[in-house]
Amino acid sequence: MMHYDDARSERPRLLVVANRLPVSAKRTGENSWSLEMSPGGLVSGLLGVTSQFDTKWVGWPGVDVYNEVEKNALTKSLAEMKCIPVFLNGVFDQYYNGYCNGILWPILHHMGLPQEDQHDTNQTFETQYDAYKKANRMFLDVIIQNYEEGDTVWCHDYHLMFLPQYLKEHNNKIKVGWFLHSPFPSSEVYKTLPSRSELLRAVLTADLLGFHTYDFVRHFLSTCTRILGVEGTHEGVVYQGRVTRVAVFPIGIDPDRFIRTCKLPEVTQQMTVLKERFAGKKVILGVDRLDMIKGIPQKYLAFEKFLEENPYWRDKVVLVQIAVPTRNDVPEYRKLKSQVHGLVGRINGRFGSVSSLPIHHLDCSVDFNYLCALYAIADVMLVTSLRDGMNLVSYEFVACQEAKKGVLVLSEFAGAGQSLGVGALLVNPWDVTEVSSAIKEALNMPAEERETRHKFNFQYVYTHSAKKWGSDFMSELNGTIAESEMQIRNIPHGLPQQDVIQRYSQSNNRLIILGFCGTLTEQNNSLSKEMDLKLNPELKGTLKALCNDPKTTVVVLSRSDKNILDKNFGEYNIWLAAENGMFEKHTTGEWVTYMPQNMNLDWVDSVKNVFKYFTDRTPRSFVKSSETSLVWNYEYADVEFGRAQARDLLQYLWAGPISNASVDVVRGNHSVEVHAIGETKGAAIGRILGEIVYRKSMTTPIDFVFCSGYFLEKDEDIYTFFESKILSSKLSHETRSKSSSCNNSRKKKKISMNVLDLKKENYFSAATGQARTKARYVIDSSLDVVDLLHKLAVADTTMTDSFSDSELYEPRNENENANLKRWINSVRRRKMEIGDTGQIGM
């Protein structure tokens, strides 16, 4: 039994949460329990962190306890071993045997979704899924009861995929790591899971996600991209404005434990007995659970083929297979057991004799000392897993082979294949011919080569221990947390709506600058034929109220072309800037062109041809064109395929059509844009502002600016444009640029030199749906922009009597309608109390 220091530790606390506690509990009497800590596994893995953390375990105790007195007694006994039980009474069967083992486990091991039993209405996918979520909630409740501020929570395996989300919802400051001990399948397999999106979103709330191999990480990132449409980077997954770190941490064993055991007198004696038992024969060893993924039938078929093709070895080799029974109550496992026994009987019948059998098959587990003795005397270790998270049996064999230096024949589908591949003979377990040849090569391998291969593997196993695995994960988690905290300090806060509304209502001359696409457009996930951008219909009354307010000037600054802006804003008293300000107009006037006279557009036709070529070969992609730009968009195409096509498209462009052209190429989230070199939004806004002041004969300085949009990074200089003006609070009016399409005979009026009188507290820049931005604040979505603009429209009490509630805003649901009416009425009551010049108290 493990001993602990009862003194209170000053070390930071770590809560290790797994489906099962590393303890075997046996009832020894009424309200009394006998407990034994299980060696190996996670216990070994946490040896590297116990010196740094005061570690406590949270999990199911392995027994069902219904009596409260017995629960308290078991809880008290477990506390002495720093274990905290989660009693899963009532949900365990559907949670563990149902959803975890019956649905998630086959999916994660590439076996596909099992067929649902249509006759069992008490145990369906839905009831098992509900039990899974409920069990995760029960884990959460226990953690909350035992959590102390500053604790780190490390969640383990597919049994607890919802737990990171539940923890973050309870307290977003909790440090949460999650590690998957099984494989992660390709997206084609995972996407058959009915609850696929919910599970991915849940684990992505963790601060760090760990996997055994790079293949599993690659599958996970690809799955997130294909199913959630999020971006996978070298850092991890960009989701909801934050990066969830995803990294590889290959687990190991405690090699010293195996090395010490092999030197024990009782073990050396067992080795002697085994050597005498198999004298004159080479020993091939297999140690597996009797499980579908372990490939035991494939192993026997390959061994049978080896004996068929190599008569010399028939009485000179023996295969010892330890097949640890699992889940004997499941029909599929009973069927597998019968299949294995049939193969053993057939092979022993064909190639055995009264005095010698080629296969020794044991349907049982063996004690640790005897297992180490078997490892030590084996000449070949044969691992034929069809799909395995890591397979630490191969590590254990290497650790025990200091003297014999046997050969490891290892399945390429085991996670260990990526770690021990240098020293092992890697095989495809489905190819019995290849495995048979590998067995022959291993048995005939020269001693020098065996020693060289063993040296590589032993060095890896010894240095990449379970202790290192735990230490590496926790170091990365703490590093990720520190990095995240630095990022949080640099991430803009959410827009303070009350401050915006109050400052707006107090100002005398307001400027509202808005992007169009992703800010004012209606949300539409379908693919329409024309791909037209349309103004959100909920904004019509609101926008009209704002545009007709004499104290407010509204500007829409967009990369869209003139026709799209005319179509959507023709009825409003608004200022429009198309193609990033190359074309400007007030809706009562004509478009004015600010495109340089010498702008070269010879590149357009050749770029169109390239875009057409990639549109034809990329289903659901499309091209949008304007006078000065072309955009290839793959938003509705398969994300990964679209991204790969975008890379190829860029190579085509740089190789020819734009190699010497004066253009900018912008790679968006789901698009590639080529446009003539011109102005960014930040460069254009100064000229646009001068035009507005000139046209409106503006004499009152602008004392409030709200600027928001879903802009490309290079266009975010529009946010910093006003930051620089705040320092002086004054902007010298620049003479309006001349162009060929301007009316040069227009009479110029005297304009105030003090266009801006903008204080810091009256400037609000907010990026829509972007966490990494130069803006001061962020707004979650375009729907929040709609809500804010509506509140601004009714905030100025001089306007609330000019429009009805329905004209201002068309709410999305009845509850929102009631809330907005109460808000508007409170504004009007406030107006009556303090008069038109009063301020709105929020």
MARDOTI-617538 format. One line per field, with one value per residue (C-alpha): x, y, z; residue number from 0. Coordinates in steps of 0.2 Angstrom, whole numbers, plus 5000, padded with zeros to 4 digits. Example, Ala and Ser with C-alpha at 12.3 -4.5 7.8 and 13.67 -1.06 7.14 Angstrom:
2
X	5062|5068
Y	4978|4995
Z	5039|5036
pos	0|1
// end
This chain:
842
X	5000|5006|5011|5007|5013|4998|5006|4997|5007|5011|5013|4999|4985|4982|4965|4967|4950|4948|4933|4941|4951|4968|4962|4954|4941|4934|4921|4929|4914|4900|4905|4924|4934|4951|4960|4975|4983|4985|5003|5007|4996|4992|5000|5017|5013|5011|5027|5034|5022|5019|5035|5028|5009|4999|4989|4972|4962|4944|4934|4922|4928|4924|4910|4892|4887|4869|4869|4874|4883|4893|4897|4904|4914|4922|4924|4934|4945|4949|4953|4968|4975|4970|4956|4939|4925|4911|4896|4888|4873|4859|4868|4884|4878|4871|4886|4900|4894|4882|4889|4908|4911|4897|4898|4913|4926|4921|4922|4938|4946|4940|4927|4912|4896|4887|4870|4857|4845|4828|4819|4827|4818|4826|4843|4845|4859|4849|4847|4865|4870|4860|4867|4885|4881|4873|4889|4900|4889|4891|4910|4908|4898|4911|4925|4916|4914|4933|4940|4951|4956|4972|4969|4973|4961|4968|4954|4958|4951|4935|4924|4925|4924|4910|4919|4931|4916|4906|4921|4924|4906|4907|4923|4932|4948|4950|4966|4959|4969|4962|4972|4965|4973|4965|4967|4958|4950|4950|4936|4927|4925|4922|4908|4896|4894|4877|4884|4900|4900|4895|4909|4922|4916|4916|4934|4940|4936|4951|4967|4977|4973|4985|4987|4999|5005|5006|4993|4980|4983|4982|4966|4959|4964|4957|4940|4938|4941|4929|4915|4916|4924|4937|4955|4969|4986|5003|4998|4981|4963|4957|4939|4928|4942|4955|4968|4966|4983|4984|5001|5008|5013|5018|5015|5028|5031|5041|5056|5065|5051|5053|5072|5072|5059|5069|5083|5073|5078|5060|5059|5076|5070|5055|5066|5076|5060|5054|5070|5070|5052|5056|5074|5079|5065|5063|5050|5038|5027|5011|5002|4985|4968|4956|4949|4944|4957|4972|4973|4975|4966|4977|4992|4988|4984|5001|5010|5000|5007|5024|5024|5016|5031|5045|5044|5062|5054|5039|5047|5059|5047|5033|5020|5015|5000|4993|4975|4967|4948|4938|4919|4914|4896|4896|4891|4904|4918|4912|4912|4930|4935|4927|4936|4953|4950|4946|4962|4972|4965|4967|4985|4990|4981|4990|5008|5008|5012|5010|5025|5025|5012|5016|5004|5002|4986|4981|4964|4969|4980|4997|5005|5018|5033|5029|5025|5042|5050|5041|5046|5064|5066|5056|5066|5052|5038|5024|5011|4998|4986|4973|4972|4979|4982|5000|5002|5014|5017|5030|5039|5038|5046|5060|5063|5065|5076|5093|5101|5093|5090|5075|5067|5051|5038|5026|5010|5011|4994|4999|5004|5021|5025|5029|5040|5049|5049|5068|5072|5056|5051|5035|5021|5004|4994|4981|4994|4998|5011|5021|5019|5024|5040|5044|5043|5056|5067|5066|5070|5085|5091|5110|5115|5124|5108|5097|5108|5108|5089|5087|5099|5089|5072|5079|5086|5069|5059|5071|5071|5053|5046|5028|5036|5042|5025|5016|5029|5029|5010|5009|5024|5015|4999|5006|5015|4999|4990|5004|5003|4984|4985|4997|4985|4970|4979|4981|4963|4951|4936|4918|4910|4903|4886|4880|4895|4892|4874|4877|4891|4881|4866|4877|4887|4882|4890|4892|4900|4896|4907|4902|4908|4895|4899|4898|4892|4876|4872|4859|4865|4863|4871|4864|4872|4861|4863|4869|4878|4870|4875|4859|4856|4849|4830|4830|4840|4829|4819|4834|4846|4833|4831|4850|4853|4839|4845|4853|4866|4872|4882|4882|4896|4896|4914|4916|4926|4909|4906|4895|4880|4879|4879|4867|4855|4855|4857|4848|4834|4844|4852|4869|4887|4894|4912|4914|4929|4938|4935|4939|4921|4911|4894|4880|4864|4857|4871|4882|4897|4914|4929|4945|4954|4971|4971|4986|4979|4984|4970|4978|4980|4961|4957|4972|4967|4949|4954|4964|4949|4937|4949|4949|4930|4927|4937|4931|4913|4903|4916|4912|4920|4915|4921|4921|4930|4946|4946|4942|4938|4938|4927|4927|4916|4903|4916|4924|4935|4951|4949|4946|4961|4972|4965|4968|4987|4988|4979|4991|5005|4997|4994|5012|5019|5011|4996|5002|5021|5024|5007|5004|4991|4988|4984|4974|4971|4955|4948|4939|4944|4958|4956|4967|4964|4973|4985|4975|4970|4966|4951|4962|4970|4953|4944|4953|4948|4930|4929|4935|4922|4908|4913|4914|4897|4888|4896|4900|4905|4902|4917|4913|4914|4908|4914|4908|4918|4914|4916|4922|4938|4954|4969|4977|4961|4961|4971|4954|4953|4970|4967|4956|4967|4981|4968|4963|4980|4978|4959|4960|4961|4967|4955|4964|4959|4948|4958|4954|4949|4944|4926|4924|4915|4929|4917|4909|4911|4921|4914|4924|4927|4931|4949|4943|4934|4937|4935|4936|4940|4946|4931|4920|4929|4923|4931|4924|4928|4914|4917|4936|4946|4963|4961|4968|4951|4948|4933|4925|4907|4902|4892|4882|4867|4874|4878|4859|4855|4867|4862|4844|4848|4857|4843|4831|4844|4843|4826|4823|4820|4809|4793|4797|4797|4786|4793|4790|4798|4814|4816|4809|4814|4818|4807|4793|4804|4816|4801|4794|4811|4814|4797|4801|4818|4810|4796|4809|4818|4803|4798|4816|4813|4797|4806|4822|4818|4825|4842|4844|4856|4850|4855|4859
Y	5000|5017|5029|5047|5062|5067|5085|5098|5102|5119|5111|5116|5103|5092|5083|5068|5063|5046|5034|5022|5025|5016|5006|4989|4990|4974|4974|4966|4968|4980|4997|4992|4990|4983|4994|4991|5003|4996|4998|5004|5014|5031|5028|5026|5041|5053|5048|5063|5076|5070|5079|5095|5093|5087|5074|5068|5055|5057|5042|5028|5016|5000|4995|5000|5006|5012|5013|5031|5024|5012|5027|5037|5023|5019|5038|5040|5025|5031|5048|5040|5036|5053|5046|5054|5042|5046|5035|5032|5022|5022|5027|5016|5003|5014|5026|5014|4998|5008|5024|5022|5004|5001|5017|5028|5014|5006|5023|5028|5011|5013|4999|5010|5014|4998|4994|5000|4987|4992|4980|4987|5003|5005|5006|5017|5028|5043|5035|5030|5048|5055|5044|5049|5067|5064|5054|5068|5080|5068|5069|5088|5089|5079|5090|5106|5099|5096|5110|5124|5139|5137|5118|5110|5097|5083|5073|5056|5047|5046|5043|5061|5071|5083|5086|5100|5110|5108|5113|5129|5133|5132|5142|5148|5150|5132|5125|5110|5097|5082|5066|5053|5036|5027|5031|5045|5039|5048|5060|5048|5036|5049|5059|5044|5047|5056|5067|5071|5090|5092|5080|5090|5107|5100|5094|5110|5120|5112|5122|5107|5091|5077|5062|5047|5050|5063|5052|5054|5073|5074|5065|5076|5092|5086|5081|5098|5106|5095|5094|5111|5121|5128|5131|5119|5126|5120|5127|5118|5122|5140|5139|5153|5166|5156|5143|5126|5118|5101|5091|5074|5065|5047|5038|5026|5013|5013|5003|5002|4992|4979|4979|4977|4963|4953|4952|4945|4928|4921|4928|4921|4904|4905|4910|4894|4883|4891|4889|4870|4869|4876|4869|4868|4879|4897|4906|4918|4928|4936|4946|4954|4956|4945|4959|4962|4976|4965|4954|4938|4928|4937|4932|4914|4914|4921|4909|4895|4901|4902|4884|4879|4887|4883|4864|4866|4876|4866|4857|4871|4885|4888|4902|4907|4917|4926|4931|4940|4938|4954|4957|4938|4944|4952|4941|4948|4943|4926|4924|4930|4918|4903|4908|4909|4892|4885|4892|4885|4868|4868|4873|4862|4847|4850|4854|4847|4830|4820|4828|4845|4858|4874|4885|4887|4897|4903|4911|4920|4934|4930|4938|4952|4942|4927|4940|4947|4930|4926|4943|4939|4922|4926|4927|4936|4947|4947|4961|4961|4975|4980|4997|5002|5018|5014|4996|4996|4977|4981|4993|4980|4967|4979|4983|4965|4960|4966|4949|4941|4956|4948|4954|4965|4961|4976|4981|4998|5001|5001|5018|5011|5009|5027|5026|5009|5008|5010|4994|4984|4975|4984|4974|4976|4963|4961|4954|4936|4934|4949|4944|4926|4933|4944|4930|4921|4936|4938|4920|4920|4938|4938|4943|4959|4966|4960|4969|4985|4985|4982|4996|5009|5003|5001|5019|5026|5016|5021|5039|5041|5034|5036|5048|5059|5058|5065|5078|5084|5085|5096|5107|5110|5113|5126|5134|5134|5142|5156|5159|5160|5172|5183|5182|5186|5202|5207|5201|5215|5215|5213|5229|5239|5242|5253|5265|5266|5270|5283|5292|5291|5300|5314|5318|5331|5325|5306|5296|5277|5267|5250|5236|5226|5208|5199|5214|5220|5205|5192|5176|5163|5145|5140|5141|5153|5153|5172|5172|5189|5198|5205|5217|5209|5213|5217|5232|5241|5252|5254|5260|5272|5280|5282|5289|5302|5308|5325|5322|5306|5301|5283|5276|5259|5255|5239|5228|5225|5233|5248|5237|5227|5243|5252|5237|5236|5254|5264|5270|5276|5293|5285|5287|5272|5268|5253|5243|5250|5268|5268|5273|5284|5292|5299|5289|5306|5308|5299|5288|5297|5288|5289|5276|5281|5286|5275|5260|5244|5231|5220|5206|5203|5192|5180|5179|5176|5161|5154|5156|5148|5133|5131|5134|5120|5108|5113|5109|5123|5136|5152|5169|5187|5201|5220|5233|5232|5215|5196|5184|5165|5159|5141|5144|5131|5118|5104|5114|5104|5101|5120|5124|5112|5120|5137|5133|5126|5142|5153|5144|5146|5164|5168|5158|5168|5180|5191|5188|5206|5214|5228|5219|5213|5195|5192|5175|5175|5161|5153|5164|5171|5189|5198|5217|5231|5240|5254|5260|5250|5256|5265|5275|5278|5284|5301|5306|5300|5310|5325|5323|5321|5337|5346|5340|5342|5359|5352|5365|5355|5344|5325|5320|5302|5288|5270|5259|5240|5227|5210|5216|5208|5211|5223|5234|5235|5251|5259|5256|5264|5279|5286|5281|5293|5307|5306|5312|5329|5328|5338|5333|5345|5344|5338|5345|5333|5323|5326|5313|5312|5309|5323|5339|5352|5366|5362|5377|5375|5380|5385|5370|5370|5364|5355|5341|5329|5333|5315|5310|5293|5288|5293|5282|5263|5252|5234|5219|5208|5189|5191|5189|5194|5212|5229|5235|5241|5229|5213|5209|5191|5191|5202|5198|5208|5222|5222|5224|5238|5248|5247|5253|5267|5272|5273|5280|5298|5302|5315|5301|5289|5298|5298|5279|5265|5251|5239|5251|5252|5234|5217|5206|5188|5180|5185|5186|5198|5208|5210|5215|5228|5236|5237|5245|5258|5262|5265|5277|5286|5287|5294|5307|5313|5314|5323|5332|5330|5336|5323|5308|5290|5282|5264
Z	5000|4996|5011|5011|5022|5032|5034|5024|5009|5002|4985|4972|4971|4956|4954|4943|4936|4928|4926|4939|4954|4955|4970|4972|4986|4995|5008|5024|5036|5040|5035|5033|5018|5012|4999|4988|4977|4959|4952|4935|4923|4929|4946|4937|4925|4940|4948|4939|4946|4964|4969|4962|4966|4981|4970|4973|4963|4958|4950|4952|4966|4956|4967|4969|4986|4990|5009|5014|5030|5019|5007|5021|5027|5010|5007|5023|5019|5002|5009|5018|5000|4993|4983|4981|4975|4963|4965|4949|4955|4943|4928|4927|4916|4902|4904|4905|4897|4885|4879|4883|4878|4867|4856|4859|4861|4844|4835|4842|4837|4819|4821|4816|4825|4831|4826|4838|4845|4839|4851|4867|4870|4888|4881|4865|4859|4866|4884|4884|4878|4892|4905|4899|4901|4918|4924|4918|4929|4944|4942|4941|4957|4966|4959|4964|4982|4983|4973|4980|4971|4961|4959|4942|4935|4924|4915|4907|4892|4882|4898|4902|4886|4893|4909|4903|4897|4913|4923|4912|4913|4932|4934|4918|4928|4932|4924|4914|4904|4895|4889|4877|4881|4865|4847|4838|4822|4805|4802|4790|4805|4819|4809|4810|4829|4832|4845|4836|4837|4855|4861|4850|4857|4875|4874|4865|4881|4890|4890|4884|4875|4874|4863|4861|4843|4829|4819|4832|4833|4815|4814|4828|4820|4803|4812|4820|4804|4794|4807|4816|4802|4814|4810|4815|4817|4823|4840|4841|4837|4835|4843|4849|4849|4858|4854|4862|4863|4856|4858|4858|4874|4871|4888|4894|4909|4925|4917|4934|4941|4928|4928|4947|4946|4934|4947|4961|4966|4964|4947|4941|4948|4937|4922|4925|4925|4909|4900|4905|4900|4883|4881|4863|4857|4852|4862|4854|4867|4865|4879|4875|4882|4873|4863|4845|4842|4848|4832|4841|4827|4814|4825|4824|4806|4802|4814|4805|4788|4795|4801|4784|4774|4786|4791|4799|4813|4817|4832|4836|4840|4852|4854|4871|4871|4887|4883|4897|4897|4896|4895|4894|4896|4879|4864|4852|4865|4867|4849|4848|4861|4852|4836|4845|4853|4836|4828|4842|4841|4822|4822|4837|4828|4812|4818|4836|4843|4859|4867|4859|4855|4844|4854|4872|4875|4892|4895|4911|4918|4926|4941|4939|4943|4932|4918|4919|4919|4903|4895|4900|4892|4876|4860|4850|4856|4843|4844|4830|4837|4824|4832|4849|4858|4863|4868|4883|4882|4869|4881|4895|4885|4880|4898|4903|4889|4896|4895|4880|4868|4859|4844|4844|4830|4831|4822|4813|4820|4838|4845|4850|4832|4831|4846|4844|4825|4824|4834|4830|4814|4809|4801|4794|4805|4791|4780|4786|4773|4780|4798|4794|4785|4800|4812|4801|4800|4819|4823|4811|4816|4820|4837|4832|4824|4839|4850|4840|4838|4857|4861|4852|4859|4877|4877|4871|4884|4898|4894|4889|4905|4913|4925|4910|4902|4917|4920|4902|4901|4917|4912|4895|4904|4915|4901|4891|4905|4907|4888|4889|4903|4893|4878|4889|4894|4876|4870|4870|4882|4877|4871|4886|4878|4893|4891|4872|4874|4888|4878|4862|4870|4878|4862|4849|4833|4831|4818|4815|4804|4799|4789|4778|4776|4792|4802|4794|4783|4787|4793|4779|4780|4763|4746|4735|4716|4716|4732|4735|4752|4759|4773|4789|4788|4807|4804|4792|4804|4816|4802|4795|4812|4814|4797|4799|4815|4811|4825|4818|4802|4796|4785|4777|4772|4762|4750|4741|4724|4721|4714|4731|4741|4730|4731|4750|4755|4742|4752|4767|4771|4772|4766|4756|4752|4740|4736|4752|4747|4729|4726|4737|4737|4748|4743|4736|4724|4712|4714|4714|4709|4718|4708|4702|4683|4680|4689|4679|4678|4664|4676|4678|4664|4667|4686|4681|4671|4686|4697|4685|4684|4702|4704|4691|4701|4718|4721|4729|4727|4718|4711|4716|4705|4706|4696|4705|4713|4711|4726|4725|4740|4746|4761|4756|4750|4760|4771|4770|4751|4749|4759|4749|4733|4740|4742|4724|4718|4726|4718|4701|4703|4709|4695|4681|4681|4696|4696|4690|4693|4705|4716|4734|4737|4753|4760|4770|4781|4766|4752|4741|4735|4722|4721|4713|4725|4733|4750|4766|4776|4788|4773|4765|4780|4782|4764|4767|4783|4774|4760|4773|4782|4766|4759|4776|4779|4796|4809|4825|4829|4829|4848|4847|4835|4835|4822|4820|4807|4802|4793|4786|4797|4785|4785|4804|4803|4803|4821|4825|4813|4827|4841|4834|4832|4850|4856|4848|4848|4832|4813|4800|4786|4770|4754|4745|4732|4714|4701|4683|4688|4701|4697|4697|4696|4713|4724|4739|4756|4772|4783|4801|4804|4820|4812|4827|4846|4851|4869|4873|4882|4867|4855|4853|4841|4841|4830|4825|4829|4830|4846|4839|4833|4834|4840|4858|4860|4853|4848|4848|4832|4819|4830|4844|4832|4828|4846|4849|4834|4840|4857|4850|4839|4854|4866|4859|4867|4853|4841|4851|4846|4827|4825|4831|4840|4826|4813|4824|4826|4822|4837|4834|4847|4859|4875|4866|4861|4878|4885|4872|4875|4893|4889|4877|4889|4903|4891|4888|4906|4910|4896|4905|4922|4916|4900|4883|4888|4902|4901|4900|4916|4913
pos	0|1|2|3|4|5|6|7|8|9|10|11|12|13|14|15|16|17|18|19|20|21|22|23|24|25|26|27|28|29|30|31|32|33|34|35|36|37|38|39|40|41|42|43|44|45|46|47|48|49|50|51|52|53|54|55|56|57|58|59|60|61|62|63|64|65|66|67|68|69|70|71|72|73|74|75|76|77|78|79|80|81|82|83|84|85|86|87|88|89|90|91|92|93|94|95|96|97|98|99|100|101|102|103|104|105|106|107|108|109|110|111|112|113|114|115|116|117|118|119|120|121|122|123|124|125|126|127|128|129|130|131|132|133|134|135|136|137|138|139|140|141|142|143|144|145|146|147|148|149|150|151|152|153|154|155|156|157|158|159|160|161|162|163|164|165|166|167|168|169|170|171|172|173|174|175|176|177|178|179|180|181|182|183|184|185|186|187|188|189|190|191|192|193|194|195|196|197|198|199|200|201|202|203|204|205|206|207|208|209|210|211|212|213|214|215|216|217|218|219|220|221|222|223|224|225|226|227|228|229|230|231|232|233|234|235|236|237|238|239|240|241|242|243|244|245|246|247|248|249|250|251|252|253|254|255|256|257|258|259|260|261|262|263|264|265|266|267|268|269|270|271|272|273|274|275|276|277|278|279|280|281|282|283|284|285|286|287|288|289|290|291|292|293|294|295|296|297|298|299|300|301|302|303|304|305|306|307|308|309|310|311|312|313|314|315|316|317|318|319|320|321|322|323|324|325|326|327|328|329|330|331|332|333|334|335|336|337|338|339|340|341|342|343|344|345|346|347|348|349|350|351|352|353|354|355|356|357|358|359|360|361|362|363|364|365|366|367|368|369|370|371|372|373|374|375|376|377|378|379|380|381|382|383|384|385|386|387|388|389|390|391|392|393|394|395|396|397|398|399|400|401|402|403|404|405|406|407|408|409|410|411|412|413|414|415|416|417|418|419|420|421|422|423|424|425|426|427|428|429|430|431|432|433|434|435|436|437|438|439|440|441|442|443|444|445|446|447|448|449|450|451|452|453|454|455|456|457|458|459|460|461|462|463|464|465|466|467|468|469|470|471|472|473|474|475|476|477|478|479|480|481|482|483|484|485|486|487|488|489|490|491|492|493|494|495|496|497|498|499|500|501|502|503|504|505|506|507|508|509|510|511|512|513|514|515|516|517|518|519|520|521|522|523|524|525|526|527|528|529|530|531|532|533|534|535|536|537|538|539|540|541|542|543|544|545|546|547|548|549|550|551|552|553|554|555|556|557|558|559|560|561|562|563|564|565|566|567|568|569|570|571|572|573|574|575|576|577|578|579|580|581|582|583|584|585|586|587|588|589|590|591|592|593|594|595|596|597|598|599|600|601|602|603|604|605|606|607|608|609|610|611|612|613|614|615|616|617|618|619|620|621|622|623|624|625|626|627|628|629|630|631|632|633|634|635|636|637|638|639|640|641|642|643|644|645|646|647|648|649|650|651|652|653|654|655|656|657|658|659|660|661|662|663|664|665|666|667|668|669|670|671|672|673|674|675|676|677|678|679|680|681|682|683|684|685|686|687|688|689|690|691|692|693|694|695|696|697|698|699|700|701|702|703|704|705|706|707|708|709|710|711|712|713|714|715|716|717|718|719|720|721|722|723|724|725|726|727|728|729|730|731|732|733|734|735|736|737|738|739|740|741|742|743|744|745|746|747|748|749|750|751|752|753|754|755|756|757|758|759|760|761|762|763|764|765|766|767|768|769|770|771|772|773|774|775|776|777|778|779|780|781|782|783|784|785|786|787|788|789|790|791|792|793|794|795|796|797|798|799|800|801|802|803|804|805|806|807|808|809|810|811|812|813|814|815|816|817|818|819|820|821|822|823|824|825|826|827|828|829|830|831|832|833|834|835|836|837|838|839|840|841
// end
